[in-house]
């Protein structure tokens, strides 16, 4: 699954977690750009991403996910190992 395939599901997870327009979420989006993307929001986002992609994220994965670009990369790597 390429980054372009992962991004729409990540955008949907942002919509489900933070109730924001999915199209406003880009690879450059960071926590500073999203209201409520704090530590609690980050855990909720992680749970939504796990459900959307049917993967498990560990603490190191969550710590690395500081931007949408990094989220997409972590998920792409998880999915590549899953195959």
C-alpha positions in Angstrom: 0.0 0.0 0.0 1.5 3.3 -1.1 1.5 6.6 0.9 -1.2 7.8 -1.5 -3.4 4.9 -0.5 -2.7 5.4 3.2 -3.4 9.1 3.3 -7.2 9.0 2.7 -7.7 6.6 5.6 -5.5 8.8 7.8 -7.6 11.8 6.8 -10.8 9.9 7.7 -9.3 9.0 11.1 -8.5 12.7 11.7 -12.1 13.5 10.8 -13.4 10.8 13.2 -11.1 11.9 16.0 -11.1 15.7 15.7 -14.2 16.4 13.6 -12.2 18.3 11.0 -12.5 18.4 7.2 -10.4 15.5 5.9 -9.2 17.5 2.9 -7.6 20.0 5.3 -5.3 17.2 6.5 -2.1 17.1 4.4 1.3 15.3 4.7 2.6 18.5 6.3 -0.1 18.8 9.0 1.2 18.7 12.6 -0.3 18.9 16.0 0.0 22.6 16.0 -2.4 22.8 13.0 -5.2 20.7 14.6 -7.3 21.8 17.6 -7.4 19.2 20.3 -4.5 17.2 19.0 -3.0 17.0 22.4 -1.8 13.9 24.4 -5.4 12.6 24.9 -6.4 13.4 21.3 -3.2 11.6 20.1 -4.2 8.4 21.9 -7.7 8.6 20.4 -6.2 9.2 17.0 -4.0 6.2 17.5 -7.0 4.0 18.4 -8.8 5.2 15.3 -5.8 4.5 13.1 -5.4 1.0 14.6 -9.1 0.2 13.8 -9.0 1.7 10.3 -5.8 -0.2 9.3 -6.3 -3.3 11.5 -2.8 -2.8 13.0 -1.4 -2.4 16.5 0.7 0.7 17.3 3.1 0.5 20.2 4.4 3.4 22.3 7.4 4.0 20.1 5.1 4.3 17.0 2.8 6.8 18.8 5.8 8.8 19.9 7.1 9.0 16.4 3.8 10.2 14.9 4.4 14.0 15.2 3.0 14.9 11.8 0.7 13.3 9.2 3.7 12.5 7.0 5.3 10.5 9.9 1.9 8.8 10.6 1.6 7.7 7.0 5.2 6.4 7.0 4.8 4.4 10.3 1.5 2.9 9.0 3.0 2.1 5.6 5.9 0.3 7.3 3.5 -1.6 9.5 1.4 -2.7 6.5 4.4 -3.8 4.6 5.5 -6.1 7.5 1.9 -7.4 7.7 1.9 -8.8 4.2 
